[in-house]
Amino acid sequence: MERKVFCLNKISTVGLKTFTNDYSLTEDLNEATAVMVRSAAMHEMKLPESVLCVARAGAGVNNIPLTDYASEGIVVFNTPGANANAVKELVIASMLLAARDISGGINWVKDNRNDDNINKTVEKAKSAFAGTEILGKTLGIIGLGAVGALVAQVAGYLGMHVVAVEPSEATIERNGYLLPKDIKIVHSNDELFALSDYISIHVPLLDSTRGMINKEAFDKMKDGVIIINIARDAIVNDDDLKEALSSKKVRRYVTDFPNYKTANMDEVIAIPHLGASTEEAEDNCASMAASEIMEYLEEGNIINSVNYPRIDLGKKVHKRMVVLHKAIEGLPDHIVDAVRNANKEIFKMQTGIKGEYGATVIEFENSNNLDHLCPRETISSLEGVIKVLVIK
């Protein structure tokens, strides 16, 4: 059975080669089984019933209506960690650009390139761009996920002191091998603000993080702090930032998400969203997204979904059924009862809940007729069941 993939953005050809011959690209959304996307806005996009999943070739998913798609039984994946190295390198570059006015110095040379004596006048001009070193300074990292942990590792190598906020013990444990031995984990942003010469933000844009770097936060920071925001622009309150820059509370602000306000502020280094725009990162993200699509459509496994729980039964031995449903207490038991009432044997199964939605994947003992084996219509009619997908 050939499955068709619709690409909303230009997707790395290297990544697309991950698909087997059972997949082909299509330019007709109405015949697509899966959608791949990078930054295209999907909030106003109604997907046809044929689309079973959306894979974001990147980490951020604020361009995708996760809840709406979950309610329609469309599983949304992202690719955490696939572009982490590229973003890490841009963060380190951002710190160096902010520590010393390298871009200002380069612009000075361009502005004075017609000066016959530039080799002499540069000696008088260069002090304006001198700056400071990062050795011995304290870097505060908000979030120790895939990117934040790598930034902490390199900062340690560069001789910086590292403090971090990360509420998830599981995340700290998972990425602990990357962290400097002397890293200081603090329990609040306020503690981090008071200690940091540099602050690097590595959290997603959520209602809880929107505008969290604001006047109240600036007031708790050191004078002359440098802020690196390669996450999302709306995490920082632009109006409060302008005031903090004007008062020199913030020495420099580096952002990978410039908007009209920040692009017109002094002491802002605005980068045109280059964080994950390396060839390697685009290849890695596309390849990982393709693998997630195939894993779901061929095995029924839900890996790195942002709107449904993780389900991983490994490689399929027999036939499987994926039931996407609301997080209603007892519903997975009713699904199992429906199978057993048909006198059919369950080889293995897994169920999970994520927020308001859940998934139950069942693998059956051998049968030549899955539709007969599994009472699909009965399960589909259960209250709270959204979609039933048969993996033959």
C-alpha positions in Angstrom: 0.0 0.0 0.0 1.5 3.3 -1.1 1.3 6.2 1.4 1.5 9.8 0.2 3.3 12.6 2.0 2.4 16.3 1.5 5.2 18.8 2.4 4.0 22.3 3.5 7.6 23.6 3.4 10.7 22.7 1.5 12.0 19.6 3.3 15.5 18.3 3.0 15.9 15.8 0.2 18.4 13.9 2.4 15.7 13.5 5.0 13.0 12.6 2.5 15.3 9.7 1.3 14.5 8.1 4.6 11.1 7.1 3.3 11.0 3.6 1.7 9.5 2.9 -1.7 6.1 2.5 0.0 5.9 6.3 0.3 5.7 9.0 -2.4 5.3 12.8 -2.3 2.1 14.4 -3.4 1.2 18.0 -4.2 -2.5 17.3 -3.5 -3.3 17.6 0.2 -6.6 15.7 -0.2 -4.8 12.5 -1.1 -2.1 12.8 1.6 -1.7 10.3 4.5 0.9 12.4 6.3 2.0 16.0 6.3 5.5 17.3 6.9 6.0 20.9 8.0 8.7 23.3 9.3 7.5 26.8 10.0 4.3 27.1 7.9 1.3 28.3 9.9 -1.4 25.5 10.2 -3.8 27.1 12.6 -6.3 27.9 9.9 -5.7 24.7 8.0 -8.4 22.1 7.9 -6.9 18.7 7.1 -8.8 16.0 5.1 -9.8 12.8 6.8 -7.0 10.9 4.9 -4.3 12.7 6.9 -3.4 10.5 9.9 -0.4 12.4 11.2 1.7 15.6 11.0 5.4 15.7 11.5 7.2 18.9 12.4 10.8 18.9 11.2 11.9 20.8 14.2 11.2 21.2 17.9 8.8 24.2 18.2 5.1 23.4 17.4 3.4 26.8 18.1 2.5 26.9 14.4 0.3 23.8 14.7 -3.1 23.6 16.3 -2.3 20.6 18.6 -5.6 20.3 20.4 -7.7 20.7 17.3 -5.8 18.0 15.5 -5.9 15.7 18.6 -9.6 16.0 18.6 -9.7 14.9 15.0 -7.4 11.9 15.6 -4.4 13.4 13.9 -1.1 12.6 15.7 1.4 15.4 15.7 5.1 14.7 16.0 8.2 16.9 16.5 11.9 16.1 16.3 13.4 17.0 19.7 17.2 17.0 19.7 17.6 16.7 15.9 18.6 20.3 15.5 20.1 20.7 19.0 23.7 21.0 18.0 23.0 23.7 15.4 21.1 25.8 18.0 23.8 25.2 20.6 26.4 26.6 18.2 24.3 29.7 17.5 23.9 30.3 21.2 27.7 30.2 21.8 28.2 32.5 18.8 25.6 34.8 20.3 27.4 35.1 23.6 30.7 35.9 21.8 29.0 38.5 19.6 27.4 40.1 22.6 30.5 40.0 24.8 32.5 42.0 22.3 31.0 44.3 19.8 32.2 42.2 16.9 29.3 43.2 14.6 29.8 46.9 15.4 33.5 46.6 14.6 32.8 44.9 11.3 30.3 47.6 10.3 32.9 50.2 11.2 35.4 48.7 8.8 32.7 48.6 6.1 31.8 52.2 6.7 35.5 53.2 6.5 36.7 50.9 3.7 37.5 53.9 1.4 39.9 55.4 4.0 43.4 55.0 2.6 44.8 55.1 6.2 42.3 52.6 7.7 45.1 50.5 9.0 46.0 53.5 11.3 42.6 54.9 12.1 41.4 51.5 13.2 43.8 51.7 16.1 42.0 54.7 17.4 38.5 53.4 16.7 38.8 49.8 18.0 38.4 50.7 21.7 34.8 51.4 21.1 34.2 47.7 20.3 36.6 46.1 22.8 34.0 44.4 25.1 34.8 41.7 27.7 35.7 38.0 27.9 33.3 35.2 28.9 35.9 33.3 30.8 34.9 33.2 34.5 31.5 34.8 33.9 28.3 33.1 35.0 25.8 31.7 32.5 22.3 31.1 33.6 20.4 28.6 31.5 16.6 28.4 31.8 15.8 24.8 30.7 18.2 21.9 30.4 16.6 20.0 27.6 18.4 18.9 24.4 19.8 22.4 23.6 20.2 23.8 27.1 22.3 20.8 28.2 24.6 21.1 25.2 25.0 24.8 25.9 25.9 24.0 29.5 28.5 21.5 28.4 30.3 24.0 26.1 30.0 26.9 28.5 31.8 24.6 31.0 34.5 23.9 28.5 34.9 27.7 27.9 35.6 28.3 31.6 32.2 29.7 32.5 30.3 29.1 35.8 26.9 27.5 34.9 23.7 27.8 36.9 20.4 26.4 35.6 16.7 26.1 36.3 15.1 22.8 35.2 12.0 21.6 37.0 12.1 18.1 35.6 14.3 15.7 37.5 13.9 13.2 34.6 15.4 15.8 32.2 18.3 16.5 34.4 19.0 12.7 34.8 18.6 12.1 31.1 21.0 14.9 30.1 23.2 14.7 33.2 26.2 13.2 31.3 26.5 16.5 29.4 26.4 18.9 32.4 29.5 20.4 34.0 30.4 18.7 37.3 30.2 22.0 39.1 26.9 23.2 37.6 24.5 24.8 40.1 20.9 23.8 39.8 18.7 26.4 41.4 15.0 26.2 42.1 13.6 29.4 40.7 14.2 31.9 37.9 14.7 34.6 40.5 17.7 32.8 42.0 19.2 32.4 38.5 18.6 36.1 37.6 20.5 37.2 40.7 23.6 35.1 39.9 23.9 35.4 36.1 26.0 37.6 33.9 24.5 35.9 30.8 21.1 34.3 30.6 20.2 31.9 27.8 16.5 30.9 27.4 15.6 27.3 26.4 11.9 26.8 27.0 9.0 26.5 24.6 6.5 29.3 24.1 3.5 28.4 26.3 0.9 30.4 28.2 3.1 30.0 31.2 6.3 31.3 29.5 4.8 34.0 27.3 6.3 37.4 28.5 8.1 35.8 31.5 11.2 37.9 30.9 9.6 41.2 31.9 10.2 44.3 34.0 9.7 42.3 37.2 12.3 39.8 36.0 14.7 42.5 34.8 14.6 44.2 38.2 16.0 41.0 39.7 18.9 40.6 37.3 22.4 42.0 37.6 23.1 45.4 36.0 24.6 44.9 32.5 23.2 41.4 32.0 23.3 39.9 28.5 20.3 37.9 27.4 20.3 35.3 24.7 16.9 34.3 23.3 17.1 31.6 20.6 13.8 30.2 21.8 10.8 32.4 20.8 10.5 36.2 20.7 7.2 36.3 22.8 9.0 34.9 25.8 10.4 38.4 26.3 8.2 41.4 26.8 9.4 43.8 24.1 8.3 47.0 25.8 10.0 46.1 29.1 13.1 45.0 27.2 13.3 48.4 25.5 13.3 50.1 28.9 15.8 47.7 30.3 18.2 48.4 27.4 17.8 52.1 27.7 18.6 52.1 31.4 21.6 49.8 30.7 20.1 47.2 33.0 20.5 44.9 30.0 23.7 45.4 28.2 22.8 43.5 25.1 19.9 41.3 23.8 20.4 38.6 21.2 17.4 37.1 19.5 16.9 34.7 16.7 13.3 35.9 16.3 13.4 39.6 15.4 10.2 41.5 15.2 9.5 45.1 14.3 10.1 46.4 17.8 13.3 44.5 18.6 14.8 45.1 15.1 14.6 48.8 15.8 16.2 48.7 19.3 19.7 49.8 20.0 22.0 47.1 21.6 19.9 44.3 20.0 21.7 41.8 17.9 18.9 40.4 15.7 19.6 37.1 13.8 17.2 36.1 11.1 16.0 32.8 12.6 19.1 30.8 11.8 19.1 28.5 14.8 18.2 25.3 13.1 19.1 26.4 9.5 22.2 24.4 9.0 22.3 21.8 6.3 23.0 19.1 8.9 20.1 20.2 11.2 17.6 20.3 8.3 18.7 16.9 7.2 18.5 15.4 10.7 15.1 16.9 11.4 13.6 15.7 8.1 15.0 12.3 8.5 13.7 12.0 12.1 10.3 13.3 11.1 10.1 10.7 8.2 11.1 7.9 10.6 8.3 9.0 13.1 5.7 8.9 10.3 6.8 5.4 9.1 6.9 4.1 12.7 3.3 5.2 13.3 1.8 4.2 10.0 3.6 0.9 9.8 4.0 -0.2 13.4 1.3 1.9 15.3 4.0 3.3 17.5 3.7 6.9 18.7 7.2 8.3 19.2 7.8 12.0 20.0 4.2 13.1 19.7 3.2 16.4 21.2 -0.5 15.8 21.4 -0.8 12.1 22.1 1.1 9.8 24.6 4.1 7.9 23.8 3.3 4.3 22.8 6.1 1.9 21.7 5.4 -1.8 21.2 8.5 -2.3 19.2 8.4 -4.1 15.8 5.1 -5.6 14.8 5.0 -9.4 14.9 1.2 -9.7 14.2 -1.5 -7.2 13.3 -2.2 -4.1 15.3 -5.0 -1.7 16.0 -4.4 1.9 17.2 -7.3 3.5 19.1 -7.0 7.3 19.7 -9.4 8.4 22.4 -10.2 11.0 25.0 -8.7 10.6 28.5 -11.8 9.0 30.0 -11.3 6.8 33.0 -12.0 3.2 32.2 -12.2 3.6 28.5 -9.0 1.5 27.7 -10.6 -1.3 29.8 -13.8 -1.1 27.7 -11.7 -1.3 24.5 -10.0 -4.4 25.8 -13.3 -5.9 26.9 -14.7 -5.4 23.4 -11.7 -7.4 22.0 -12.0 -10.2 24.5 -15.8 -10.4 24.1 -15.0 -11.4 20.5 -13.0 -14.3 22.0 -9.8 -13.0 20.5 -6.4 -13.2 22.0 -4.2 -10.1 22.7 -0.5 -10.7 22.0 0.5 -7.4 23.7 -0.8 -4.0 24.2 0.0 -0.6 25.7 -2.1 2.4 26.7 -1.2 5.9 27.7 -2.7 9.3 28.5 -1.3 12.8 27.7 -3.4 15.7 28.9 -7.0 15.3 27.6 -6.1 12.5 25.1 -5.1 8.9 25.2 -4.0 6.1 22.9 -4.4 2.3 23.2 -2.4 0.1 20.8 -3.2 -3.6 20.7 -1.4 -6.4 18.9 -3.4 -9.5 18.2 -2.4 -13.1 17.8 -2.2 -14.3 14.2 -5.3 -14.0 12.2 -6.0 -13.8 8.5 -8.9 -11.4 8.9 -8.2 -8.4 11.2 -11.6 -6.8 10.6 -13.3 -10.0 11.8 -10.8 -10.4 14.6 -11.3 -7.0 16.1 -14.8 -5.6 16.6 -13.8 -2.3 15.0 -17.3 -0.9 14.8 -18.0 -1.7 18.4 -14.8 0.1 19.5 -15.5 3.0 17.2 -18.9 3.5 18.8 -17.6 3.7 22.4 -18.0 7.1 23.9 -14.7 9.0 23.7 -13.1 7.0 20.9 -11.9 9.4 18.2 -10.2 7.2 15.6 -9.4 3.5 15.0 -6.5 2.7 12.8 -5.8 -0.8 11.6 -2.2 -1.8 11.0 -2.2 -4.9 8.8 
